[in-house]
Amino acid sequence: MNITNLLSIKYPLIQGSMARISRHELVSAVSNAGGLGVLTSVGMDAGELSRQIDLVRSETDKPFAVNLMLQQQNIPELVDVIADKYVAAVTTGAGTPKPYFEQLHAAQVKVIPVIPNVSIAKKMEQLGVDAVVAEGMESGGHIGQTTTMSLVPQVVDAVNIPVIAAGGIADKRSVAAALVLGASGVQMGTAFLAAKETPISAEYKNMVLSASDTDTVITGMSLKDPVRSLKNPLVTKILEMEANGSDRDEIRTLLDGSLQKAVYDGDVDRGSFMAGQIAGQIKAIKPVANIIEEIFQKG
Ligand SMILES: Cc1cc2nc3c(=O)[nH]c(=O)nc-3n(C[C@H](O)[C@H](O)[C@H](O)COP(=O)(O)O)c2cc1C
C-alpha cells in the first residue's frame, strides 16, 4: 500500500520527529501542507504530550503522528495518551515498540518504527508494523552505520511492507531518487530545521544556513550511541575526549542538557546542534508550505 493511502495524506512525505524541536507549530504546518507532521515527545510527561496534541488539533484537522523514543522512562503513560486521543500514527526509535504494539493497534494507531538495518526491518515486519522508516547515517541526530543509498534498496528487497526513506533528502531530486530505490515515501528532518515555523533559536537556524557539506561530525562512538551534529566547540571537545579515552560519565555530563542549550538558548559554544549532512544544501528560511510545494510541484 502506498503511504498516502495508509496515512491519509496528500504527499508521501513525513516530517521526521526532532527531539524538543518538532512541537505543535511545526507539526500542524506540515500536516496542513499535505505531509505527515510528527510531534516529539522527548522530555514530555503525559500532561504536556496531551496539551501538545490538543494544540496540533486546534491548528489542523489533518492527520499527524507522535514519535516515541523508547528508552525514555515514561513510555507507558505516553502510549496511554496516544491511544486515548486516537492519534493517527506513531513513529518509534531507540528500541522495539513490541510491548506497546497491541494497545496502539487496538486504538487504530499505525506503528512505524525507524530502523537502521535490514535485520531490524525484518523483525519489525514480523511484529506486524504498518511501515518502516529506513534511515541512513547521513541523517541528523542518532544514527546507524549504513548510508541511505545502500540501506533503502536492501530493506525494500527484504520486507513486504512500505519502506520510507530517510537521510539526506531535502528536495525534488532526492525524493525522486528515494522513490526510484523502491521507497514508498520519504522522511525529512534537517530540511525542516530552517522552516519559518520551526520553534528553535535563531542561532540554530543560522548554523544550519551557514553549514557546508562537510560541517557535520559524529560524536558518541565511545558511548555506542553515535549522533550527527554540526561542528562547534562542544562537539570538538567531545571528539577530543573520545580520542583520549576520557571517562564516559564525563562525556555524558557535557552532553547533559546540551540539546536544550541549542534549541532554546542558541548557545553556540555549549549546545548540541544536531543536523544531517544535507544541511549544506539548506540556504534559506522558508515557510513549511513552500518547502513541501517546491518538492511536489509538477514540472
Ligand atoms: C535535530 C534532530 C533531532 C532528531 N530527533 C529525533 C527524535 O527525537 N526521534 C527520532 O526518531 N528521530 C529523530 N531525528 C531523525 C529525524 O526524524 C529524521 O529521520 C532525520 O532527520 C532524517 O534525515 P535528514 O536529517 O538527513 O533529513 C532527529 C533529527 C534531527 C536533525
PDBQT file of the ligand as one rigid body, heavy atoms in Angstrom, charges set to zero:
ROOT
HETATM    1  C1  LIG A 301      17.720  17.878  15.295  1.00  0.00    +0.000 C 
HETATM    2  C2  LIG A 301      17.240  16.483  15.045  1.00  0.00    +0.000 A 
HETATM    3  C3  LIG A 301      16.615  15.774  16.058  1.00  0.00    +0.000 A 
HETATM    4  C4  LIG A 301      16.117  14.479  15.837  1.00  0.00    +0.000 A 
HETATM    5  N1  LIG A 301      15.444  13.833  16.841  1.00  0.00    +0.000 NA
HETATM    6  C5  LIG A 301      14.831  12.635  16.579  1.00  0.00    +0.000 A 
HETATM    7  C6  LIG A 301      13.997  12.015  17.555  1.00  0.00    +0.000 A 
HETATM    8  O1  LIG A 301      13.808  12.523  18.669  1.00  0.00    +0.000 OA
HETATM    9  N2  LIG A 301      13.397  10.851  17.229  1.00  0.00    +0.000 N 
HETATM   10  C7  LIG A 301      13.579  10.244  16.003  1.00  0.00    +0.000 A 
HETATM   11  O2  LIG A 301      13.005   9.157  15.757  1.00  0.00    +0.000 OA
HETATM   12  N3  LIG A 301      14.369  10.812  15.050  1.00  0.00    +0.000 NA
HETATM   13  C8  LIG A 301      14.983  11.985  15.312  1.00  0.00    +0.000 A 
HETATM   14  N4  LIG A 301      15.733  12.607  14.326  1.00  0.00    +0.000 N 
HETATM   15  C9  LIG A 301      15.804  11.995  12.974  1.00  0.00    +0.000 C 
HETATM   16  C10 LIG A 301      14.716  12.571  12.047  1.00  0.00    +0.000 C 
HETATM   17  O3  LIG A 301      13.436  12.228  12.499  1.00  0.00    +0.000 OA
HETATM   18  C11 LIG A 301      14.876  12.099  10.600  1.00  0.00    +0.000 C 
HETATM   19  O4  LIG A 301      14.761  10.699  10.481  1.00  0.00    +0.000 OA
HETATM   20  C12 LIG A 301      16.208  12.543  10.014  1.00  0.00    +0.000 C 
HETATM   21  O5  LIG A 301      16.419  13.901  10.298  1.00  0.00    +0.000 OA
HETATM   22  C13 LIG A 301      16.240  12.304   8.512  1.00  0.00    +0.000 C 
HETATM   23  O6  LIG A 301      17.485  12.655   7.962  1.00  0.00    +0.000 OA
HETATM   24  P1  LIG A 301      17.873  14.163   7.493  1.00  0.00    +0.000 P 
HETATM   25  O7  LIG A 301      18.277  14.860   8.745  1.00  0.00    +0.000 OA
HETATM   26  O8  LIG A 301      19.017  13.958   6.565  1.00  0.00    +0.000 OA
HETATM   27  O9  LIG A 301      16.657  14.748   6.842  1.00  0.00    +0.000 OA
HETATM   28  C14 LIG A 301      16.272  13.875  14.556  1.00  0.00    +0.000 A 
HETATM   29  C15 LIG A 301      16.926  14.607  13.531  1.00  0.00    +0.000 A 
HETATM   30  C16 LIG A 301      17.391  15.881  13.759  1.00  0.00    +0.000 A 
HETATM   31  C17 LIG A 301      18.050  16.648  12.632  1.00  0.00    +0.000 C 
ENDROOT
TORSDOF 0
